């Protein structure tokens, strides 16, 4: 069908191969079947949006036999640009492809405000603590330090529970656990991890399986965030000690 429309076509048999192919070739458009083995179309799209630079991002079209609004919403949240229902029709496909322009950089799923370095994470945490502390932040140094250390100790265990629930396709548990952890880290400045947990939560609420790669990315971010929590907590301890020393003069 695509050949009739004058397009060059490559095909793959599963979602993992789709991700690998897009890394190797700069495709203009990817027709992404939602139901695929090893990694479904939603998961494959998430990988592509997260891993490719802006100038390499293709247009991605969801292809599915489903006509449910929930499935179309899930495809949009995963980063897809359009949705086609099976069976595909030559006219609809031609109109869609003709109207597609290159994906603009600003529409990339990557969040330009997301912390990506230790300094950026720590700055985000400090900014949030200033918001929480009010006009007398020095009085809360020790309290916030204890809070950050407590979350750094608890969060990895919660993510372990999420990973187990994901492996069992226990959507209710994934949604509950991701929502709980999301609120805790967001409240202390963990914006990027909160965004990833929001994604896990929404997928679970829609009854969409979450691939282990998404959980692995969240774990990587959690490890870095916990390190920043502890670093900021140490800074708060030092500030509290300096304040006490000043009061004793």
C-alpha positions, 0 to 999 in steps of 0.5 A, a space after each residue: 500500500 505504501 509502495 503504491 503511494 511512492 514511499 520506500 518501506 522497511 518492516 520489522 516484526 516487534 517493538 524492540 526491532 522498531 526502536 533499533 531501526 529508528 536508531 539506525 535510519 532517519 525515517 520520516 514517518 513510522 507506522 507503529 502497530 500498537 500490539 507487537 511482541 516483546 515491546 508494544 507500540 506505546 513502549 517503542 514510541 516512548 523509547 524513541 521519544 526519550 532516546 533520539 535527539 530532536 533533529 532525528 525524531 520521526 512522525 509516529 502514527 499509531 495503527 490499531 484495530 481499537 477505536 476506543 478513546 482511551 487507546 487514542 489518548 494513550 497513544 498521544 501520551 506516549 508521544 505519537 502524532 496521529 492515529 489510524 484504525 485498522 483496516 488501513 485504507 489507501 485514501 486515508 493513508 495517502 491523505 495522512 502522509 501527504 499532510 505530514 510535515 517534519 516534527 518540530 523540535 519543540 514538540 519532542 517529548 523531552 522536557 527542556 526543564 527536566 533536571 539532567 545533572 546533579 547540580 540541576 537536581 540539587 538546585 530544583 530541590 533547594 528551590 522547592 525547599 525555599 518555597 516550603 520554608 517561607 520567610 525563616 528557612 534557617 529554622 527548618 534546616 534540620 527538619 528538611 534534612 531529615 525529610 530528604 534522608 527519609 525519602 532517600 531511604 524509602 523511595 527505592 523500596 517503593 520503586 521495588 514494589 512498583 517493579 514487582 507490580 509491573 511484572 504481574 500486570 497489577 495495574 491497580 497496584 502500579 497506579 497506587 504506588 506510582 501516585 504515592 511516590 510521585 507526590 512525595 518526590 514532587 513535593 521535594 523538588 524531584 520534577 523529572 522522576 515525578 514526570 516519569 512516575 506520572 507516566 507509569 501511573 497513567 499507563 496503569 490507570 488505562 490498563 496499558 502494560 508498562 515495559 521494564 525499560 520505563 521502570 529502569 529509566 525511573 530507577 536510574 533517575 531515582 538513584 541520581 535524585 536520592 544522591 542529590 537529596 543526601 547532598 542537599 541534606 548535608 548542606 542543610 546540616 552545615 548551614 544549621 551548624 553555622 547558624 548555631 555557631 553564630 547564635 553562640 557568639 
